[in-house]
Amino acid sequence: MNTHFKQEDKEIHQLKKLILETPIQVDLVEQTMKRYESEGLRENRKLLRKSIWKRTMFTTASVLLLFFLVMRTGFISPAMAASIKQIPGMDTLFRFAGDLGLKVADEKGLITKVNSSDTHDGLTLKLPVAMFDGTRVSLGIERETLDEKFLKNSVHDLISNVDISINGEPIDSFAPEDKSNSIDIFYLPAKDDNSAILEFSDRHNQGGKAFPDTFEMTLSLSVDGIQEPFNLNVPVEKNTKNNVVLTPSISRTFQIIHFQVDKVEITPITTNITTRISLPEGMKISSSLPLLGYEILDAQGNKLKIISGNGWNATNGNILITDSRLEPFESIPPSITIKPYKYLFKGNSKSQFQTDDNGNIKVEYIPELEIEIPLISK
């Protein structure tokens, strides 16, 4: 017993040391917005900083709210929760992501530790950790170098291209056959400029194939100025069991918009909501649908934070299917409420949003489309 406590004290001491030596990076970027175009969902360029990958998403974070949520979640071990109360930060790559789900995954051991790296011309790229919960794959990337030319930019700006294969097949082989829908790679900031988190999800809710529970993945990362790509081989395994999957198929209609919730997937790491918007035959999502969003609230009215998402509609189609990935529940609530809204623009503009005195974008809720979904049987 004494040995256990000595070991735990040693680990906590190491945590404190690492935390004190590592600056906390807080991303206060506003929730990213999206616009619909002829081939599907695209980001609003005024609100979204484009990166080297197809789509880049930044998550908002507040240190105080973060600690409040982390301390309350039932997924975190009591010993770790107690240690967090005593120290001013957390120490690993996933724990600095501004993503509660990844912190939970780290705390509960729902990650795969990886020892994959490649070195060219004095630059080493490493992949120390991976996570797959059935809804998203998260990969931690780190760099090591003493060459100043590779330190001028953040690691994600350093990388000019990313190619991914799964079991030897290109990642887009899991996308729907319609070539307008591909599997996109998102970037999440990590603890500093020397690290980054890559995320992607399959399109099994949009006509594509689901990733297998275990697979071998290869990342090929290109860096400007280095001829050979960096190849990182990663064994990926689904880290969660008994995920909750509901198919409520509850719908609402307002004017020309038919709004339906197809699926709710709940893991200890992610809450995934799949929605479907249909317009009358002959109408196009790209030209007839206003820019919509929605909030997800639990039974107590707490809003879930959006992590990332993707939407798709066939070219010139009248149906839009969207996956929204949100942070996990502290515990599964008896119900959730989805509150759709539309964004308000200035005059006839389709790119300039109306804002309030604090600079917040104005929206108009559509109560006719609001849906409450029971999650726990009474």
C-alpha positions as CSV (number, residue, x, y, z in Angstrom):
1,M,0.0,0.0,0.0
2,N,2.8,2.4,0.9
3,T,4.5,1.7,-2.4
4,H,1.3,2.7,-4.2
5,F,1.1,6.0,-2.5
6,K,4.8,6.8,-3.0
7,Q,4.4,6.0,-6.7
8,E,1.3,8.2,-6.9
9,D,3.1,11.1,-5.1
10,K,5.9,10.7,-7.6
11,E,3.5,10.9,-10.5
12,I,1.8,13.9,-9.1
13,H,5.1,15.6,-8.6
14,Q,6.0,14.9,-12.2
15,L,2.6,16.3,-13.3
16,K,3.3,19.5,-11.4
17,K,6.7,19.9,-12.8
18,L,5.6,19.4,-16.4
19,I,2.6,21.7,-15.9
20,L,4.7,24.5,-14.4
21,E,7.1,24.3,-17.2
22,T,4.5,24.2,-20.0
23,P,2.5,27.4,-20.9
24,I,-1.3,27.0,-21.1
25,Q,-2.6,28.0,-24.5
26,V,-6.2,29.2,-24.6
27,D,-8.0,29.4,-28.0
28,L,-10.8,32.0,-27.8
29,V,-11.7,31.8,-31.5
30,E,-15.5,32.1,-31.9
31,Q,-17.4,29.0,-33.0
32,T,-16.8,28.5,-36.8
33,M,-19.5,29.1,-39.2
34,K,-20.4,27.3,-42.4
35,R,-22.0,28.2,-45.7
36,Y,-23.8,26.0,-48.2
37,E,-22.4,25.9,-51.7
38,S,-23.3,23.8,-54.7
39,E,-21.2,20.8,-53.7
40,G,-22.2,20.8,-50.0
41,L,-21.1,22.5,-46.8
42,R,-18.2,25.0,-46.9
43,E,-16.8,27.2,-44.2
44,N,-17.4,31.0,-44.0
45,R,-14.1,32.5,-45.0
46,K,-14.7,35.6,-42.9
47,L,-14.9,33.6,-39.7
48,L,-12.6,30.6,-40.6
49,R,-8.9,30.8,-41.0
50,K,-7.9,28.4,-43.8
51,S,-5.1,25.9,-43.1
52,I,-3.1,23.5,-45.3
53,W,-5.8,20.9,-45.0
54,K,-9.2,20.8,-46.7
55,R,-11.0,22.2,-43.6
56,T,-9.6,23.6,-40.3
57,M,-11.7,24.0,-37.2
58,F,-10.8,25.8,-34.1
59,T,-12.6,25.2,-30.9
60,T,-13.4,27.8,-28.3
61,A,-12.1,27.3,-24.8
62,S,-12.2,29.0,-21.4
63,V,-9.8,27.8,-18.7
64,L,-12.4,28.3,-15.9
65,L,-15.2,26.6,-17.7
66,L,-12.8,23.8,-18.8
67,F,-11.8,23.1,-15.2
68,F,-15.4,23.2,-14.1
69,L,-16.4,20.7,-16.7
70,V,-13.4,18.4,-16.2
71,M,-13.9,18.3,-12.4
72,R,-17.5,17.4,-12.7
73,T,-17.4,14.7,-15.4
74,G,-18.0,11.2,-14.1
75,F,-15.5,9.8,-16.5
76,I,-12.4,11.1,-14.6
77,S,-10.8,9.0,-11.9
78,P,-11.1,10.3,-8.3
79,A,-7.3,10.2,-7.8
80,M,-6.7,12.3,-10.9
81,A,-9.5,14.7,-10.0
82,A,-8.0,15.2,-6.6
83,S,-4.6,15.9,-8.1
84,I,-6.0,18.3,-10.6
85,K,-7.6,20.3,-7.8
86,Q,-4.1,20.9,-6.4
87,I,-2.3,22.0,-9.6
88,P,-2.8,24.8,-12.1
89,G,-2.9,22.8,-15.4
90,M,-2.6,19.5,-17.2
91,D,0.3,17.9,-18.9
92,T,-0.3,15.9,-22.0
93,L,-0.9,16.6,-25.6
94,F,-4.6,15.6,-25.6
95,R,-5.2,17.4,-22.3
96,F,-4.3,20.7,-23.8
97,A,-6.5,20.4,-26.8
98,G,-9.4,22.5,-25.6
99,D,-11.5,19.4,-26.1
100,L,-13.1,17.8,-23.0
101,G,-13.7,14.5,-24.8
102,L,-9.9,14.1,-25.5
103,K,-9.1,15.0,-21.9
104,V,-11.6,12.3,-20.7
105,A,-10.1,9.8,-23.1
106,D,-6.7,10.5,-21.7
107,E,-7.8,10.3,-18.1
108,K,-9.7,7.1,-18.6
109,G,-7.0,5.4,-20.6
110,L,-9.2,5.4,-23.8
111,I,-6.3,6.1,-26.0
112,T,-3.7,4.2,-27.9
113,K,-0.1,5.0,-27.1
114,V,2.0,5.0,-30.3
115,N,5.7,5.0,-30.9
116,S,5.9,6.2,-34.5
117,S,8.3,8.7,-35.9
118,D,10.3,9.7,-39.0
119,T,13.2,12.0,-39.5
120,H,14.5,13.8,-42.6
121,D,17.0,16.7,-42.8
122,G,17.2,17.3,-39.1
123,L,13.4,17.3,-38.5
124,T,11.6,14.6,-36.7
125,L,7.8,14.2,-36.7
126,K,6.3,11.9,-34.1
127,L,2.9,10.5,-33.5
128,P,2.8,9.5,-29.8
129,V,-1.0,9.0,-29.2
130,A,-4.2,8.1,-31.1
131,M,-7.8,7.8,-30.2
132,F,-10.8,6.2,-32.0
133,D,-14.2,6.0,-30.4
134,G,-16.3,5.0,-33.4
135,T,-17.2,8.6,-34.3
136,R,-13.8,10.3,-34.8
137,V,-10.1,9.5,-35.1
138,S,-7.8,11.9,-33.2
139,L,-4.0,11.8,-33.8
140,G,-1.4,13.7,-31.8
141,I,1.5,15.1,-33.9
142,E,4.8,16.5,-32.4
143,R,8.0,17.8,-33.9
144,E,11.6,17.8,-32.7
145,T,14.3,19.8,-34.3
146,L,17.2,22.2,-33.6
147,D,17.1,23.7,-37.0
148,E,15.7,27.3,-36.8
149,K,14.1,27.1,-40.3
150,F,11.7,24.4,-39.1
151,L,10.8,26.5,-36.0
152,K,9.6,29.6,-37.7
153,N,6.0,28.3,-38.1
154,S,3.7,26.1,-36.0
155,V,3.9,22.4,-36.8
156,H,0.6,22.4,-38.7
157,D,1.8,25.3,-40.9
158,L,5.0,23.4,-41.5
159,I,3.2,20.5,-43.1
160,S,2.0,21.2,-46.6
161,N,0.0,18.0,-47.3
162,V,-1.4,15.0,-45.5
163,D,-2.2,11.7,-47.2
164,I,-3.9,8.9,-45.2
165,S,-4.4,5.3,-46.0
166,I,-6.3,2.7,-44.0
167,N,-5.3,-0.9,-44.4
168,G,-3.4,0.1,-47.5
169,E,-6.4,1.8,-49.1
170,P,-6.8,5.6,-49.6
171,I,-9.0,7.1,-46.9
172,D,-11.5,8.4,-49.5
173,S,-12.3,4.8,-50.4
174,F,-14.5,4.9,-47.2
175,A,-16.3,8.0,-48.5
176,P,-19.6,7.7,-50.5
177,E,-19.2,6.8,-54.2
178,D,-20.4,10.3,-55.1
179,K,-17.0,12.1,-55.6
180,S,-18.4,15.4,-54.2
181,N,-18.1,14.0,-50.7
182,S,-14.6,13.2,-49.4
183,I,-13.2,12.6,-45.9
184,D,-11.8,15.8,-44.6
185,I,-9.0,16.3,-42.1
186,F,-9.5,18.9,-39.3
187,Y,-6.8,20.6,-37.3
188,L,-7.2,21.2,-33.5
189,P,-4.6,23.3,-31.7
190,A,-2.6,21.4,-29.0
191,K,-0.4,22.6,-26.1
192,D,2.0,24.7,-28.2
193,D,3.3,25.3,-31.7
194,N,5.4,22.1,-31.6
195,S,2.3,19.9,-31.5
196,A,-1.0,19.6,-33.2
197,I,-4.0,17.3,-33.3
198,L,-5.4,15.9,-36.5
199,E,-9.0,14.6,-36.6
200,F,-11.2,12.9,-39.2
201,S,-14.4,10.9,-39.3
202,D,-15.8,8.4,-41.7
203,R,-19.0,9.1,-43.7
204,H,-21.0,6.0,-42.6
205,N,-24.0,8.3,-41.9
206,Q,-23.8,9.8,-45.4
207,G,-23.6,6.7,-47.6
208,G,-19.9,5.8,-47.0
209,K,-18.3,2.9,-45.2
210,A,-17.6,2.8,-41.5
211,F,-14.0,2.4,-40.4
212,P,-13.3,-1.0,-39.0
213,D,-12.9,-1.4,-35.2
214,T,-9.2,-2.0,-35.7
215,F,-7.0,-1.0,-38.7
216,E,-3.5,-0.1,-39.7
217,M,-3.1,3.5,-40.8
218,T,-0.3,5.3,-42.6
219,L,0.1,9.0,-42.6
220,S,2.3,10.6,-45.3
221,L,3.2,14.1,-44.3
222,S,4.8,16.5,-46.8
223,V,7.0,19.4,-45.6
224,D,8.1,22.2,-47.9
225,G,11.8,22.1,-48.5
226,I,12.1,18.3,-47.8
227,Q,11.9,16.0,-50.7
228,E,10.9,12.8,-49.0
229,P,7.5,12.6,-47.1
230,F,7.4,11.7,-43.5
231,N,5.7,8.3,-43.1
232,L,4.1,7.4,-39.8
233,N,2.5,3.9,-39.3
234,V,-0.2,3.8,-36.6
235,P,-2.2,0.9,-35.3
236,V,-5.7,2.2,-34.5
237,E,-8.2,0.4,-32.3
238,K,-11.7,1.5,-31.2
239,N,-11.1,2.5,-27.6
240,T,-14.7,2.5,-26.3
241,K,-17.3,-0.2,-25.9
242,N,-21.1,-0.2,-25.5
243,N,-21.6,3.1,-27.2
244,V,-25.2,4.3,-27.1
245,V,-26.8,4.6,-30.6
246,L,-30.3,5.9,-31.0
247,T,-32.3,6.3,-34.3
248,P,-35.2,8.5,-33.3
249,S,-36.2,9.7,-36.8
250,I,-38.1,12.6,-35.2
251,S,-38.9,15.4,-37.7
252,R,-40.4,18.9,-37.9
253,T,-41.5,21.0,-40.8
254,F,-41.5,24.8,-41.2
255,Q,-42.3,26.4,-44.5
256,I,-40.2,24.6,-47.1
257,I,-37.8,23.1,-44.6
258,H,-38.2,19.5,-43.4
259,F,-35.8,18.9,-40.5
260,Q,-35.2,15.4,-39.1
261,V,-32.8,13.8,-36.5
262,D,-31.6,10.5,-38.0
263,K,-29.2,9.3,-35.3
264,V,-27.7,10.1,-31.9
265,E,-24.4,8.4,-31.1
266,I,-23.1,8.8,-27.5
267,T,-19.6,7.7,-26.4
268,P,-17.6,8.7,-23.3
269,I,-15.6,11.0,-25.7
270,T,-18.0,12.3,-28.3
271,T,-21.7,13.1,-28.8
272,N,-22.5,12.8,-32.5
273,I,-25.8,14.1,-33.9
274,T,-26.8,13.2,-37.5
275,T,-29.5,15.5,-39.0
276,R,-31.2,15.6,-42.4
277,I,-32.7,18.7,-44.0
278,S,-35.0,18.1,-47.0
279,L,-36.5,20.7,-49.4
280,P,-39.3,20.0,-51.9
281,E,-38.4,18.2,-55.1
282,G,-36.8,20.5,-57.6
283,M,-35.4,22.9,-55.1
284,K,-31.6,23.1,-54.4
285,I,-30.0,23.2,-51.0
286,S,-27.3,25.5,-52.4
287,S,-29.7,28.3,-53.5
288,S,-32.9,27.8,-51.5
289,L,-31.8,27.0,-48.0
290,P,-30.9,29.8,-45.6
291,L,-27.7,29.4,-43.6
292,L,-28.8,27.3,-40.6
293,G,-27.2,26.1,-37.3
294,Y,-28.5,24.6,-34.1
295,E,-27.8,24.3,-30.5
296,I,-27.9,21.1,-28.4
297,L,-29.1,21.5,-24.8
298,D,-29.4,18.8,-22.1
299,A,-32.4,18.5,-19.8
300,Q,-31.0,21.2,-17.5
301,G,-30.5,23.6,-20.4
302,N,-26.7,23.3,-20.5
303,K,-25.4,23.8,-24.0
304,L,-23.0,21.2,-25.5
305,K,-19.9,22.6,-27.1
306,I,-19.4,21.8,-30.8
307,I,-16.1,20.2,-31.7
308,S,-16.4,19.7,-35.4
309,G,-18.8,18.7,-38.1
310,N,-19.4,17.9,-41.8
311,G,-22.3,18.2,-44.1
312,W,-23.0,17.0,-47.6
313,N,-25.7,17.2,-50.2
314,A,-25.5,15.8,-53.8
315,T,-24.7,18.4,-56.4
316,N,-28.0,20.2,-57.2
317,G,-29.7,18.1,-54.6
318,N,-32.5,18.9,-52.2
319,I,-31.2,16.9,-49.2
320,L,-28.5,17.9,-46.8
321,I,-27.1,15.4,-44.2
322,T,-25.0,16.7,-41.4
323,D,-22.9,15.1,-38.7
324,S,-22.2,17.4,-35.7
325,R,-19.7,16.2,-33.1
326,L,-20.0,17.7,-29.7
327,E,-18.3,17.2,-26.3
328,P,-19.5,14.3,-24.2
329,F,-22.2,14.4,-21.6
330,E,-21.2,14.4,-17.9
331,S,-23.7,11.6,-17.6
332,I,-26.4,10.7,-20.2
333,P,-29.4,13.1,-19.6
334,P,-33.0,12.0,-19.8
335,S,-33.4,14.0,-23.0
336,I,-31.7,16.6,-25.2
337,T,-33.2,19.5,-27.2
338,I,-32.1,20.6,-30.6
339,K,-32.8,24.2,-31.3
340,P,-32.3,25.2,-35.0
341,Y,-31.7,28.8,-35.9
342,K,-30.8,30.9,-39.0
343,Y,-28.1,33.4,-39.2
344,L,-29.0,37.1,-39.9
345,F,-27.2,39.0,-42.6
346,K,-26.9,42.7,-43.3
347,G,-29.3,43.8,-46.0
348,N,-29.1,41.6,-49.1
349,S,-25.6,40.4,-48.2
350,K,-24.9,36.7,-48.0
351,S,-21.5,37.1,-46.3
352,Q,-21.8,40.0,-43.8
353,F,-23.4,38.9,-40.6
354,Q,-25.5,41.1,-38.3
355,T,-23.8,41.6,-35.0
356,D,-24.8,42.9,-31.6
357,D,-23.0,45.6,-29.5
358,N,-20.5,42.9,-28.3
359,G,-19.7,41.7,-31.8
360,N,-21.7,38.5,-31.4
361,I,-23.4,37.2,-34.6
362,K,-27.1,37.5,-34.4
363,V,-29.3,34.5,-35.1
364,E,-33.1,33.9,-35.2
365,Y,-34.4,30.7,-33.6
366,I,-37.0,28.6,-35.4
367,P,-39.2,27.2,-32.7
368,E,-41.3,25.2,-35.2
369,L,-38.2,23.1,-36.0
370,E,-37.2,22.5,-32.3
371,I,-37.0,18.8,-31.4
372,E,-36.7,17.1,-28.0
373,I,-35.2,13.6,-28.0
374,P,-35.6,11.3,-25.1
375,L,-32.4,9.4,-24.3
376,I,-33.4,7.4,-21.2
377,S,-36.6,5.4,-21.1
378,K,-39.0,6.3,-18.3
